[in-house]
Amino acid sequence: MHFKYTAVAASLTLALSLTGCGSDSDTNSTAGTSNTIKVIDGYLSQAEICIDQNKNSVCDAGELLPTLTNAKGEITIPADKAGYPIIARAIAGKTSDSDKPGTLGNSYELIAAAGSKVVTPFTTLASVQGKTLAQVASELNLPAEMISGDYVAMKASDNKAKEVHLLARSVTSELAPSVKDNQAAELTATTEKIQKEIDTQINAGEDLENITIEIDDSGKASSVTIIQSLDAYLKDGDSQFISMNQAYAIDEGIFKVSVSGEKQLTLTDKNSKVETINYTTEGNTLVVSSGANSERDTFIYIAENISLAVTEDSDLILWTKGDLQKSQPLAASYFEGKTWYYLSDDAPSQSKEAQPMVAKMVFGKDKVTITEPYSTKPTESMDLPWKMDGDKLFINFPEGDSDFSVTLYLEDKNMMAVYNYSESRMGVYDLFIKHEDMAKNLYNKWKK
């Protein structure tokens, strides 16, 4: 956002009597009749669908349908493919969940048996654990008709469905990007841990519609408030934002934002100049106006600590409810043995036309392998030494290139926003992103 100081249903049940997903009992007996299904965490729109014709729980070449799920999570399986298991691919930066605004921050896959009317975390648990849905329901002590149907629609008439929905949306953050990568014992233990925390929240009288359960790196489960909409995000306390383009970032600095009246935002710029502007929200789009000027910024990702919006002129804006002027502790454990996708604007410091780049960084004990997977020009991988210099990550580049030095300011489960101390990038915030799909989709949307 560049203000430049003037603008800124009825439930569905399984057709196969609660059979387990991908089991030997799957046949092609339903072939000949098309099957309309729903993909549900909340309703997942813009999800990819694969027909697992060889029943190997992998979306292989030639198995992907040409269409995506609609806003209700629905898609019709053609008659000639209706007799096979269904894999739904939820893609970070592309797929949306009706539970929350923006796109997903992590990618995962769901799977269901042939003929199923729903594809959910519960049908996926059944497949990964090699059990029927009836067995899963019994072990979770939840109604079989709920975990085998549209539990989102059932919430209108049965409060128990709220518990089922909370468990489903909490489990998805623990699912692997590919069905095959899930470990049954680990997923079972994680699900049990989430359920215990849900019981704690129920006993405390918490509104289950407003939370999700997350498990941190130490294995601790805790309740996290869900952001219900872009409008709710804006109204929930003050915000800050800054362009991720170096020229704009230096020119404009950090804006502080508060909702000061009905559909009004008050902006304070880096020079303490205050302006009040009008705003509305249209789904994930923020529409702001001041006098004859107006602007539309589309939020791709919305979370408490890190939110990301793309402007009409294709700039990427970092929003937060946190503090862009207060660094956080950063340690070697954030990097060693891990892979990150580093997203930044590679444009010259005076250019306001973004040149986004993504660097894949694979960290070893003291070396990092860096490639640029989306570069238009082939680049060789670099193996460079890295270390922690206090709270800064330092990567020593060859002579002639600016060394890399950043420290942490904001983080959530899916990414980190870091401040860049590198000589050529001073004053800019960049992103370390966990999931390749999110990095690629942000890159493509920013590049436009």
C-alpha positions as a printed Julia matrix, in Angstrom:
448×3 Matrix{Float64}:
   0.0     0.0     0.0
   1.54    3.28   -1.12
  -0.37    6.13    0.43
   2.32    8.65   -0.43
   0.79   10.62    2.44
  -2.53   11.19    0.57
  -4.19    7.76    0.04
  -3.82    4.58    1.16
 -26.07  -27.58    4.06
 -27.58  -30.4     4.62
 -24.94  -32.85    5.81
 -23.35  -35.36    3.42
 -22.55  -38.93    4.48
 -20.19  -41.47    3.04
 -21.47  -43.72    0.29
 -19.35  -46.68    1.25
 -20.65  -47.36    4.78
 -17.59  -45.86    6.47
 -14.95  -47.93    4.69
 -11.32  -46.97    5.16
  -9.62  -44.9     2.45
  -7.4   -46.65   -0.06
  -8.09  -50.13    1.34
  -8.18  -53.33   -0.71
 -11.97  -53.15   -0.58
 -11.94  -50.2    -2.99
 -13.32  -51.27   -6.33
 -14.56  -49.57   -9.47
 -18.18  -50.47   -8.7
 -19.22  -46.8    -8.66
 -17.84  -46.15  -12.15
 -20.54  -45.0   -14.52
 -22.0   -42.35  -12.19
 -20.4   -38.97  -11.59
 -19.85  -38.01   -7.96
 -19.98  -34.47   -6.55
 -17.8   -34.22   -3.45
 -16.88  -31.61   -0.85
 -13.34  -31.02    0.36
 -13.55  -29.9     3.95
 -11.32  -28.6     6.71
 -13.47  -25.64    6.52
 -14.61  -25.65    2.9
 -11.43  -25.63    0.79
 -11.67  -23.63   -2.45
  -9.06  -23.63   -5.2
  -7.83  -27.05   -4.08
  -6.45  -29.47   -6.66
  -8.02  -32.9    -7.03
  -6.25  -36.09   -8.1
  -7.89  -39.4    -8.92
  -5.66  -42.09   -7.42
  -6.14  -44.62  -10.2
  -3.23  -46.84   -9.18
  -4.18  -46.54   -5.47
  -0.68  -45.65   -4.3
  -1.76  -42.56   -2.29
   0.29  -40.33   -4.59
  -0.88  -37.75   -7.1
   0.91  -39.15  -10.14
   1.24  -37.7   -13.61
  -2.07  -37.84  -15.47
  -4.19  -38.14  -12.31
  -4.83  -34.41  -11.72
  -8.26  -33.1   -12.71
  -8.28  -29.93  -14.86
 -10.61  -28.0   -12.53
 -10.3   -26.83   -8.92
 -12.81  -26.91   -6.07
 -15.29  -24.03   -5.91
 -16.03  -21.63   -3.03
 -18.04  -24.36   -1.25
 -15.22  -26.88   -1.61
 -17.19  -28.78   -4.24
 -16.07  -30.52   -7.39
 -17.66  -33.2    -9.58
 -15.69  -36.38  -10.2
 -16.31  -37.62  -13.75
 -18.17  -40.91  -14.08
 -15.19  -42.75  -15.54
 -13.06  -41.78  -12.5
 -15.62  -42.14   -9.72
 -14.46  -45.62   -8.76
 -11.06  -44.57   -7.42
  -9.76  -42.93   -4.23
  -9.65  -39.12   -4.2
  -6.66  -36.99   -3.2
  -7.27  -33.3    -2.47
  -4.23  -31.02   -2.53
  -4.48  -27.87   -0.37
  -1.78  -25.51   -1.62
  -0.15  -22.74    0.41
  -0.63  -19.34   -1.18
  -3.37  -20.64   -3.5
  -6.05  -22.61   -1.62
  -8.5   -20.8     0.67
 -10.25  -22.17    3.75
 -13.71  -20.88    4.72
 -12.52  -20.89    8.37
 -10.22  -17.92    7.82
  -9.34  -15.12    5.39
  -6.51  -15.2     2.87
  -4.88  -18.34    1.54
  -3.37  -21.23    3.48
   0.11  -20.87    4.91
   0.99  -24.57    4.67
   0.37  -27.22    2.01
  -1.13  -30.61    2.8
  -3.07  -33.42    1.16
  -6.31  -35.14    2.14
  -7.52  -38.5     0.86
 -10.84  -40.38    0.81
 -12.14  -43.69   -0.49
 -13.8   -44.12   -3.86
 -17.41  -42.95   -3.79
 -16.98  -40.79   -0.71
 -19.02  -37.58   -0.64
 -16.42  -35.77    1.48
 -12.64  -35.55    1.67
 -11.59  -34.47    5.17
  -8.88  -34.82    7.81
 -10.92  -37.75    9.2
 -11.0   -39.68    5.92
  -7.25  -38.98    5.79
  -6.69  -40.31    9.32
  -8.51  -43.47    8.32
  -6.28  -43.92    5.28
  -3.0   -43.17    7.05
  -3.86  -45.39   10.02
  -5.29  -48.2     7.86
  -8.65  -48.09    9.66
 -12.29  -47.61    8.82
 -13.99  -44.33    9.63
 -16.13  -46.23   12.15
 -12.95  -47.27   13.98
 -11.59  -43.73   13.87
 -14.86  -42.35   15.24
 -14.81  -44.87   18.08
 -11.2   -44.09   19.02
 -11.83  -40.34   18.94
 -15.11  -40.75   20.83
 -16.89  -38.69   18.2
 -20.15  -39.39   16.32
 -19.46  -41.46   13.21
 -22.08  -39.57   11.21
 -20.22  -36.32   11.88
 -16.69  -37.35   10.99
 -18.01  -39.05    7.84
 -20.06  -36.07    6.66
 -20.23  -32.3     6.34
 -19.55  -31.35    9.96
 -19.39  -27.66    8.99
 -23.06  -27.71    7.93
 -23.99  -29.8    10.99
 -22.87  -27.03   13.36
 -26.14  -25.19   12.71
 -28.08  -27.88   14.58
 -25.55  -29.72   16.77
 -22.89  -28.13   19.0
 -20.87  -31.37   18.98
 -20.02  -30.59   15.36
 -18.1   -27.53   16.58
 -15.74  -29.83   18.47
 -15.39  -32.04   15.39
 -14.64  -29.01   13.22
 -12.05  -27.68   15.67
 -10.25  -31.03   15.7
 -10.29  -31.16   11.9
  -8.83  -27.7    11.35
  -6.21  -28.27   14.05
  -5.05  -31.59   12.58
  -4.52  -30.1     9.11
  -1.59  -27.98   10.3
   0.15  -31.24   11.29
  -0.44  -33.05    7.99
   2.43  -33.58    5.56
   2.45  -31.97    2.09
   1.96  -35.46    0.65
  -0.32  -38.2     2.01
   2.52  -40.71    1.71
   4.74  -38.63    4.0
   2.45  -38.92    7.03
   3.58  -41.31    9.77
   0.64  -43.16   11.34
   2.03  -43.36   14.89
   3.13  -39.72   14.89
  -0.21  -38.49   13.49
  -2.1   -40.57   16.07
  -0.07  -39.08   18.92
  -0.51  -35.56   17.56
  -4.27  -36.0    17.22
  -4.5   -37.24   20.81
  -2.53  -34.23   22.03
  -4.85  -31.87   20.14
  -7.91  -33.58   21.58
  -6.64  -33.17   25.13
  -6.17  -29.45   24.56
  -9.66  -29.22   23.05
 -11.06  -30.85   26.22
  -9.2   -28.24   28.26
 -10.73  -25.44   26.2
 -14.23  -26.94   26.49
 -13.89  -27.18   30.27
 -12.76  -23.54   30.33
 -15.89  -22.51   28.44
 -13.98  -21.33   25.36
 -15.94  -20.6    22.17
 -14.67  -23.38   19.9
 -15.58  -21.42   16.77
 -12.94  -18.78   17.5
  -9.84  -20.93   18.06
  -7.55  -23.51   16.58
  -5.03  -25.73   18.37
  -1.38  -25.47   17.37
   1.59  -27.57   18.42
   4.89  -25.71   18.73
   8.4   -27.03   18.04
   8.7   -28.26   21.63
   5.56  -30.39   21.2
   3.3   -28.23   23.37
  -0.33  -27.79   22.26
  -2.03  -24.46   22.85
  -5.08  -22.51   21.77
  -4.68  -19.78   19.13
  -7.42  -17.3    18.22
  -8.65  -17.48   14.63
  -8.83  -14.3    12.58
 -12.34  -14.44   11.13
 -12.05  -11.83    8.36
  -9.91   -9.01    6.99
 -12.23   -6.49    8.61
 -11.87   -8.26   11.97
  -8.08   -8.25   11.53
  -8.02   -4.5    10.98
 -10.27   -3.79   13.95
  -8.38   -6.04   16.37
  -5.89   -3.48   17.66
  -3.33   -1.31   15.93
  -1.29   -2.51   12.96
   1.96   -1.6    11.24
   2.96   -2.07    7.62
   5.87   -1.44    5.29
   6.66   -2.09    1.65
   9.05   -4.95    0.93
  10.49   -2.92   -1.96
  13.68   -1.18   -0.83
  12.98    2.16   -2.55
   9.49    2.45   -1.09
  10.65    1.17    2.3
  13.33    3.86    2.57
  11.09    6.59    1.15
   7.94    5.81    3.15
   9.18    3.85    6.15
   6.82    2.13    8.57
   3.18    3.19    8.73
   1.2     2.78   11.93
  -2.51    2.08   11.45
  -5.55    2.17   13.71
  -9.29    1.97   13.07
 -10.43    5.39   14.26
 -14.11    5.38   13.34
 -16.73    3.57   11.33
 -14.87    2.51    8.17
 -12.03    4.93    8.84
  -8.31    4.28    9.26
  -5.85    6.66   10.86
  -2.33    6.43    9.43
   0.82    7.76   11.05
   3.89    7.92    8.82
   7.58    7.85    9.74
   7.55   11.62   10.22
   4.57   11.42   12.63
   2.26   12.95   10.03
  -1.32   11.76   10.66
  -4.01   11.2     8.05
  -7.5     9.68    8.28
  -8.81    7.82    5.25
 -11.97    5.87    4.42
 -11.89    2.12    3.92
 -14.07   -0.87    3.09
 -13.28   -4.56    2.78
 -14.41   -6.82   -0.04
 -13.5   -10.34    1.05
  -9.69  -10.32    1.21
  -9.37   -6.92   -0.5
  -8.84   -3.66    1.38
 -10.26   -0.66   -0.5
  -9.01    2.72    0.77
  -9.83    6.22   -0.41
  -8.73    9.77    0.36
 -10.31   12.54   -1.68
 -10.28   11.51   -5.32
  -7.6     8.85   -4.75
  -8.4     5.21   -4.11
  -6.47    1.96   -3.92
  -7.22   -1.77   -3.69
  -4.81   -4.06   -1.84
  -5.43   -7.82   -1.86
  -4.33   -9.8     1.18
  -2.81  -13.15    0.28
  -2.0   -14.28    3.81
  -3.47  -13.07    7.1
  -2.12  -13.98   10.53
  -1.55  -12.13   13.79
   2.19  -11.59   13.43
   2.61  -11.64    9.66
   0.14  -10.66    6.94
   0.94  -10.01    3.28
  -0.91   -7.89    0.73
  -0.28   -7.11   -2.93
  -1.08   -3.63   -4.24
  -2.6    -2.79   -7.6
   0.88   -1.9    -8.87
   2.23   -5.27   -7.69
   4.12   -4.24   -4.61
   4.23   -6.66   -1.68
   3.32   -5.15    1.69
   4.21   -6.64    5.07
   1.53   -6.07    7.76
   1.7    -7.03   11.42
   0.04   -6.66   14.8
   3.54   -6.95   16.22
   6.38   -4.44   16.27
   8.55   -3.8    13.21
  11.0    -1.86   15.36
  11.74   -4.57   17.93
  13.97   -7.51   17.07
  13.51  -11.04   18.43
  16.1   -13.63   19.51
  17.47  -15.67   16.62
  19.58  -18.81   17.09
  21.34  -21.45   14.99
  18.53  -23.92   15.8
  16.27  -21.95   13.44
  18.46  -23.0    10.51
  20.68  -26.03   11.09
  19.33  -29.05    9.22
  16.44  -27.06    7.75
  15.38  -25.74    4.35
  14.05  -22.2     3.91
  12.83  -20.23    0.91
  14.1   -16.66    1.1
  11.88  -14.1    -0.67
  13.07  -10.57   -1.33
  13.06   -7.78   -3.93
  16.27   -7.85   -5.95
  15.64   -4.48   -7.65
  18.26   -1.7    -7.41
  17.83    0.4    -4.29
  16.29    3.35   -6.17
  13.91    1.28   -8.33
  10.23    1.17   -7.39
   9.59   -1.64   -9.87
   9.96   -4.88   -7.94
  12.26   -7.66   -9.12
  11.28  -10.46   -6.74
  13.6   -13.39   -6.23
  13.44  -16.63   -4.25
  16.57  -18.3    -2.92
  16.27  -21.88   -1.7
  18.6   -22.24    1.3
  19.48  -25.71    2.58
  21.36  -25.33    5.86
  23.9   -27.84    7.08
  25.99  -27.57   10.23
  28.22  -24.79    8.94
  27.5   -24.6     5.19
  24.39  -23.49    3.33
  23.56  -24.53   -0.25
  21.81  -21.73   -2.14
  19.94  -21.97   -5.46
  17.42  -19.71   -7.21
  14.7   -22.12   -8.43
  12.62  -19.5   -10.28
  15.38  -17.46  -11.88
  14.95  -16.8   -15.59
  18.68  -17.28  -16.02
  20.25  -20.61  -14.97
  22.36  -20.15  -11.85
  24.83  -22.51  -10.24
  24.28  -23.57   -6.66
  26.58  -22.02   -4.07
  27.91  -23.72   -0.94
  28.75  -20.95    1.49
  29.75  -20.76    5.15
  27.14  -19.52    7.61
  27.18  -18.69   11.3
  25.32  -16.78   13.97
  26.79  -13.39   14.85
  24.91  -12.63   18.05
  21.24  -12.48   17.0
  22.16  -12.14   13.3
  22.36  -14.85   10.67
  25.55  -14.2     8.69
  26.39  -15.81    5.32
  29.81  -15.1     3.84
  29.47  -14.47    0.08
  32.4   -14.54   -2.35
  34.47  -11.41   -2.87
  32.57   -8.88   -4.96
  29.17   -9.83   -3.53
  27.63   -8.26   -0.47
  27.63  -10.56    2.57
  24.24  -11.59    3.92
  23.21  -10.47    7.42
  19.67  -10.52    8.84
  17.93  -10.68   12.2
  14.44  -11.76   13.23
  11.55   -9.36   13.83
   8.36  -11.39   13.27
   7.5   -15.09   13.05
   4.65  -17.58   12.92
   4.34  -21.28   12.07
   4.85  -20.68    8.35
   7.4   -17.9     7.93
   9.73  -15.31    9.46
  10.11  -11.64    8.62
  13.71  -10.51    8.99
  15.43   -7.13    8.83
  18.27   -7.02    6.34
  21.6    -5.56    7.45
  23.37   -6.49    4.22
  25.15   -3.54    2.63
  23.03   -3.66   -0.54
  19.73   -4.27    1.29
  19.93   -2.11    4.41
  16.54   -1.05    5.74
  14.42   -3.76    4.11
  12.34   -6.58    5.59
  12.49   -9.92    3.77
  10.85  -13.31    4.35
  12.05  -16.8     5.23
   9.24  -19.14    4.16
   8.92  -22.78    5.24
   6.76  -24.07    2.4
   7.88  -23.96   -1.24
   4.31  -23.58   -2.53
   3.84  -20.4    -0.48
   7.17  -18.98   -1.65
   6.37  -19.75   -5.28
   2.84  -18.32   -5.15
   3.95  -15.15   -3.36
   6.75  -14.75   -5.9
   4.35  -15.1    -8.83
   1.76  -12.71   -7.42
   4.4   -10.12   -6.54
   6.07  -10.51   -9.91
   2.85   -9.6   -11.73
